[in-house]
Amino acid sequence: METIAAKELDCYVGRPGYLLIDLRTCAEFSESHLRGAVNAPEGEFGSCLKGHGSDVLVLYCDRGAKSMAAARELEELGWRTKTVVGGIRAYRGHNLVISYNK
């Protein structure tokens, strides 16, 4: 498992060979998420990983703890992962999609 700083996230948005996975709840994801990320709350990876066997999984959550645990689990299953230190709260880039429909 490789850790990356939140400021590095923009390097992976839309980049072939990388899948951004948001581990927060569906409600949190609908409020804001990184452009192109898929939502897999509580480790529901099943459908979002299909067809991404060779991709590197870039995992993030709210503060970083859940993504660290998920990365360990996924690496044991043979996936290559990167996890974001500090989670989405540490992110300050320009690829954040925010829903204003509350």
Contacts in CASP RR format, 6 or more apart in sequence:
PFRMAT RR
TARGET T0000
AUTHOR 0000-0000-0000
METHOD contacts of the structure
MODEL  1
METIAAKELDCYVGRPGYLLIDLRTCAEFSESHLRGAVNAPEGEFGSCLK
GHGSDVLVLYCDRGAKSMAAARELEELGWRTKTVVGGIRAYRGHNLVISY
NK
1 68 0 8 1.000
1 71 0 8 1.000
1 72 0 8 1.000
1 75 0 8 1.000
1 81 0 8 1.000
1 82 0 8 1.000
1 83 0 8 1.000
2 81 0 8 1.000
2 82 0 8 1.000
2 83 0 8 1.000
3 68 0 8 1.000
3 82 0 8 1.000
3 83 0 8 1.000
3 84 0 8 1.000
3 85 0 8 1.000
4 58 0 8 1.000
4 82 0 8 1.000
4 83 0 8 1.000
4 84 0 8 1.000
4 85 0 8 1.000
5 84 0 8 1.000
5 85 0 8 1.000
5 90 0 8 1.000
6 60 0 8 1.000
6 84 0 8 1.000
6 85 0 8 1.000
6 86 0 8 1.000
6 87 0 8 1.000
6 88 0 8 1.000
6 90 0 8 1.000
6 91 0 8 1.000
6 92 0 8 1.000
7 91 0 8 1.000
7 92 0 8 1.000
7 93 0 8 1.000
9 20 0 8 1.000
9 34 0 8 1.000
9 58 0 8 1.000
9 60 0 8 1.000
9 84 0 8 1.000
9 91 0 8 1.000
9 93 0 8 1.000
9 95 0 8 1.000
10 93 0 8 1.000
10 94 0 8 1.000
10 95 0 8 1.000
12 18 0 8 1.000
12 20 0 8 1.000
12 58 0 8 1.000
12 82 0 8 1.000
13 20 0 8 1.000
13 34 0 8 1.000
13 35 0 8 1.000
13 36 0 8 1.000
13 95 0 8 1.000
14 35 0 8 1.000
14 36 0 8 1.000
17 54 0 8 1.000
17 55 0 8 1.000
17 56 0 8 1.000
18 55 0 8 1.000
18 56 0 8 1.000
18 57 0 8 1.000
18 58 0 8 1.000
19 38 0 8 1.000
19 48 0 8 1.000
19 49 0 8 1.000
19 52 0 8 1.000
19 55 0 8 1.000
19 56 0 8 1.000
19 57 0 8 1.000
19 58 0 8 1.000
20 34 0 8 1.000
20 36 0 8 1.000
20 37 0 8 1.000
20 38 0 8 1.000
20 58 0 8 1.000
20 60 0 8 1.000
21 37 0 8 1.000
21 38 0 8 1.000
21 39 0 8 1.000
21 40 0 8 1.000
21 45 0 8 1.000
21 48 0 8 1.000
21 57 0 8 1.000
21 58 0 8 1.000
21 59 0 8 1.000
21 60 0 8 1.000
22 28 0 8 1.000
22 29 0 8 1.000
22 33 0 8 1.000
22 34 0 8 1.000
22 37 0 8 1.000
22 38 0 8 1.000
22 39 0 8 1.000
22 40 0 8 1.000
22 60 0 8 1.000
22 61 0 8 1.000
22 88 0 8 1.000
23 40 0 8 1.000
23 41 0 8 1.000
23 42 0 8 1.000
23 43 0 8 1.000
23 59 0 8 1.000
23 60 0 8 1.000
23 61 0 8 1.000
23 66 0 8 1.000
23 67 0 8 1.000
23 70 0 8 1.000
24 33 0 8 1.000
24 39 0 8 1.000
24 41 0 8 1.000
24 61 0 8 1.000
24 62 0 8 1.000
24 88 0 8 1.000
25 41 0 8 1.000
25 42 0 8 1.000
26 39 0 8 1.000
26 41 0 8 1.000
28 62 0 8 1.000
29 37 0 8 1.000
29 39 0 8 1.000
29 41 0 8 1.000
30 99 0 8 1.000
31 98 0 8 1.000
31 99 0 8 1.000
31 102 0 8 1.000
32 88 0 8 1.000
32 96 0 8 1.000
32 97 0 8 1.000
32 98 0 8 1.000
32 99 0 8 1.000
33 39 0 8 1.000
33 88 0 8 1.000
33 96 0 8 1.000
33 97 0 8 1.000
34 60 0 8 1.000
34 88 0 8 1.000
34 91 0 8 1.000
34 95 0 8 1.000
34 96 0 8 1.000
34 97 0 8 1.000
35 95 0 8 1.000
35 96 0 8 1.000
35 97 0 8 1.000
37 60 0 8 1.000
38 48 0 8 1.000
39 48 0 8 1.000
40 46 0 8 1.000
40 48 0 8 1.000
43 70 0 8 1.000
45 74 0 8 1.000
49 57 0 8 1.000
49 79 0 8 1.000
53 79 0 8 1.000
56 80 0 8 1.000
56 81 0 8 1.000
56 82 0 8 1.000
57 71 0 8 1.000
57 74 0 8 1.000
57 79 0 8 1.000
57 80 0 8 1.000
57 81 0 8 1.000
57 82 0 8 1.000
58 81 0 8 1.000
58 82 0 8 1.000
58 83 0 8 1.000
58 84 0 8 1.000
59 67 0 8 1.000
59 70 0 8 1.000
59 71 0 8 1.000
59 74 0 8 1.000
59 81 0 8 1.000
59 82 0 8 1.000
59 83 0 8 1.000
59 84 0 8 1.000
60 67 0 8 1.000
60 83 0 8 1.000
60 84 0 8 1.000
60 87 0 8 1.000
60 88 0 8 1.000
60 91 0 8 1.000
61 67 0 8 1.000
61 70 0 8 1.000
61 87 0 8 1.000
61 88 0 8 1.000
62 87 0 8 1.000
62 88 0 8 1.000
62 89 0 8 1.000
63 86 0 8 1.000
63 87 0 8 1.000
63 89 0 8 1.000
64 83 0 8 1.000
64 84 0 8 1.000
64 85 0 8 1.000
64 86 0 8 1.000
64 87 0 8 1.000
67 83 0 8 1.000
67 84 0 8 1.000
67 87 0 8 1.000
68 83 0 8 1.000
70 81 0 8 1.000
70 83 0 8 1.000
71 81 0 8 1.000
71 82 0 8 1.000
71 83 0 8 1.000
74 81 0 8 1.000
75 81 0 8 1.000
84 90 0 8 1.000
84 91 0 8 1.000
END
